[in-house]
Amino acid sequence: MNLFFSKINVIGLSLIALLLLFTACTEDSILDKTRKVSGVVTDQATGKPLDGVWVILIADDDNILFPSHEVKSVMTDATGKFEITYERVEDTYRVEVSKPWYTYRKFSKGKNGFPDAYADFQTLEYFKKEENIAFPMYALGTLEVKLQNAAPAASSDVIALTCPNCESEKDGLVRAPRVYTSKGTQDQTLMLGTVAANTYLRLKYKVTHNGQTQELKDSVYVQPFVLNNFDLHY
């Protein structure tokens, strides 16, 4: 009987020791505020790493006057990689990336399956001591469309042009694309602004001639970092 109770005591003491060790490790983990975030930045279209990208760690706090502030920033190396070590003292941290003629968008899907919002940053998880994040960035170009009313043209002719991928993003929301309208026989040049490059952009337009309306589609491939000109004959 004594041997039986002796074994129970040994097991009990072992469990207590393990519990104390686990508690100590947990406390050390909670008290240790050192964090590390690393990752790689690539070109979304080509998959190639991007060097010279500023990676910025930002902390958000409850200060009304200064709700957010930069903690640290580093630049990606030749392989597109970065690493930031910091001490977590705020509740929320996010990482942003910045490079001329590039942009980052992380889209979320709406009820209809299409994007209805986006974020230009990634939020870090609170309890993770180390995180690895990938940032695929979109190269940018500018797009200019020249409308040319071909014969037989009439002064009452109307064209309504939309670019679903152009003016749809603003303030984190994906909105309905802007409609450009032109009337008459005069040529008109439309500056659609900065758009995603290394891809085809869809153009939709409705042409009204002699009271009849026709819906048409076209597309243009956008080269990065330059002004792209597209002549649209209707």
C-alpha positions in Angstrom: 0.0 0.0 0.0 2.8 2.4 0.9 4.4 1.6 -2.5 1.2 2.4 -4.2 0.9 5.8 -2.5 4.5 6.4 -3.1 4.0 6.0 -6.9 1.0 8.4 -6.7 3.1 11.0 -4.9 5.8 10.7 -7.6 3.3 11.1 -10.4 1.6 14.0 -8.6 4.9 15.8 -8.0 5.8 15.3 -11.7 2.6 16.8 -12.8 3.0 19.8 -10.6 6.6 20.2 -11.9 5.3 20.1 -15.5 2.6 22.6 -14.7 5.0 25.0 -13.1 7.3 24.7 -16.1 4.5 25.3 -18.5 3.3 28.3 -16.5 6.8 29.7 -16.4 7.2 29.2 -20.2 3.9 30.8 -20.8 4.7 33.8 -18.7 8.1 34.2 -20.4 6.3 34.1 -23.8 3.8 36.7 -22.7 6.4 39.0 -21.2 8.7 38.7 -24.1 7.5 41.4 -26.5 10.1 40.8 -29.2 8.6 40.3 -32.6 9.9 39.7 -36.1 8.2 40.1 -39.5 9.9 39.1 -42.7 8.8 38.3 -46.2 9.3 39.0 -49.9 8.0 41.6 -52.4 7.4 40.5 -56.0 5.9 41.8 -59.2 2.4 40.5 -59.3 2.5 39.8 -63.1 6.0 38.4 -63.6 6.6 36.9 -60.1 10.1 38.4 -60.1 11.4 39.8 -56.8 11.4 43.6 -56.4 14.4 45.4 -54.8 14.3 48.9 -53.5 10.8 48.6 -52.0 10.3 50.5 -48.8 8.7 48.2 -46.2 7.1 50.2 -43.4 6.0 49.0 -40.0 3.2 51.1 -38.5 1.7 51.0 -35.0 -1.9 52.0 -34.3 -2.8 53.2 -30.8 -5.6 55.0 -29.0 -4.0 58.5 -29.2 -6.5 60.8 -30.8 -4.0 63.3 -32.0 -1.5 60.7 -33.3 -3.5 57.5 -34.0 -0.7 55.9 -35.9 3.1 56.2 -36.2 5.9 54.6 -38.0 8.0 52.2 -36.0 10.6 51.1 -38.4 11.2 51.0 -42.2 13.6 48.9 -44.3 14.3 48.4 -48.0 14.1 45.1 -49.8 17.3 43.6 -51.0 18.2 42.3 -54.5 16.1 39.1 -53.8 13.0 41.2 -52.7 13.3 40.0 -49.1 13.0 42.1 -45.9 13.1 41.6 -42.2 12.1 43.8 -39.3 12.6 43.1 -35.6 10.6 45.2 -33.1 9.1 45.3 -29.6 5.3 45.0 -29.4 4.0 47.8 -27.2 0.7 48.6 -29.1 -2.3 46.4 -29.8 -2.3 46.7 -33.6 0.6 46.7 -36.1 0.4 46.8 -39.9 2.9 46.6 -42.7 2.8 48.8 -45.8 5.0 48.7 -48.9 5.9 51.6 -51.2 7.8 51.8 -54.6 7.3 54.4 -57.4 5.1 53.1 -60.2 3.9 50.2 -58.1 1.0 49.6 -55.8 -0.2 46.9 -53.5 -3.9 45.8 -53.2 -5.3 43.0 -51.1 -8.9 42.5 -52.2 -11.8 41.0 -50.3 -14.7 39.3 -52.0 -18.2 40.5 -51.7 -21.5 38.5 -51.7 -21.6 38.3 -55.5 -18.1 36.8 -55.6 -16.5 40.0 -57.0 -14.1 42.3 -54.9 -16.0 44.9 -52.9 -13.1 46.3 -50.9 -9.4 46.3 -50.6 -6.6 47.1 -48.2 -3.1 48.5 -49.1 -1.5 46.9 -46.1 -1.4 43.7 -44.1 -2.2 43.5 -40.3 0.1 41.5 -38.0 -1.3 38.9 -35.7 -1.1 39.7 -32.0 0.3 36.5 -30.5 2.7 35.5 -33.3 6.3 36.1 -32.5 7.4 35.6 -36.1 5.4 36.2 -39.3 6.3 35.8 -42.9 4.3 37.9 -45.4 4.3 38.0 -49.2 3.5 41.3 -51.0 2.7 40.9 -54.8 2.7 44.4 -56.1 1.0 45.7 -59.3 3.1 47.6 -61.8 1.4 50.8 -63.0 1.1 52.7 -66.2 -1.1 55.6 -67.5 -3.7 55.2 -70.1 -5.0 57.7 -72.6 -7.8 56.9 -75.0 -8.5 59.0 -78.2 -12.1 58.8 -79.4 -12.5 59.1 -83.2 -15.9 59.2 -84.7 -15.6 57.5 -88.1 -17.8 58.2 -91.1 -20.7 58.3 -91.4 -20.6 60.6 -88.4 -23.4 62.8 -87.2 -23.5 65.7 -84.7 -26.0 63.7 -82.7 -23.7 60.7 -82.2 -23.0 59.8 -78.6 -20.5 57.4 -77.1 -20.5 56.4 -73.4 -17.2 54.7 -72.4 -16.5 52.8 -69.2 -13.3 51.1 -68.1 -14.2 48.5 -65.3 -10.6 48.3 -64.1 -9.8 52.0 -64.2 -11.7 54.3 -61.9 -13.2 51.6 -59.7 -10.9 51.9 -56.6 -11.0 54.7 -54.2 -10.6 55.0 -50.4 -10.5 51.3 -49.9 -13.8 50.6 -51.7 -14.4 49.1 -55.1 -17.0 51.4 -56.7 -18.8 51.5 -60.0 -16.5 52.5 -62.9 -16.7 56.1 -64.1 -18.5 56.7 -67.4 -16.9 59.0 -70.0 -19.4 60.6 -72.5 -18.7 62.3 -75.8 -21.1 63.8 -78.3 -20.7 64.9 -81.9 -18.1 64.4 -84.6 -15.1 66.0 -82.9 -12.2 63.8 -81.8 -11.7 63.7 -78.0 -8.9 62.5 -75.8 -9.7 60.9 -72.5 -7.0 60.6 -69.8 -8.1 57.5 -67.8 -5.2 58.0 -65.4 -3.0 55.5 -63.5 -4.0 51.9 -64.1 -2.7 48.4 -63.5 0.0 47.4 -66.1 1.3 44.1 -67.6 -2.3 43.2 -68.3 -5.2 43.8 -70.6 -7.8 46.4 -69.6 -11.4 46.0 -70.8 -13.1 48.9 -72.4 -16.9 48.9 -72.7 -18.8 51.5 -74.7 -22.3 52.3 -76.0 -22.6 54.1 -79.3 -25.8 55.8 -80.3 -26.1 56.7 -84.0 -29.4 57.8 -85.7 -31.3 56.8 -82.6 -29.9 53.3 -82.5 -27.6 52.1 -79.6 -25.0 49.5 -80.0 -22.9 48.0 -77.1 -19.3 47.1 -78.0 -16.2 45.9 -76.2 -12.5 46.3 -76.7 -9.3 45.8 -74.7 -5.9 47.4 -74.5 -2.6 46.0 -73.1 -1.0 48.4 -70.7 2.8 48.7 -70.7 4.3 49.5 -67.2 5.8 52.9 -66.3 4.8 54.7 -69.5 1.9 56.6 -71.1 -0.1 54.2 -73.2 -2.1 55.6 -76.1 -5.1 53.9 -77.5 -7.2 55.0 -80.5 -10.8 54.0 -80.4 -12.7 54.3 -83.7 -16.5 54.1 -83.5 
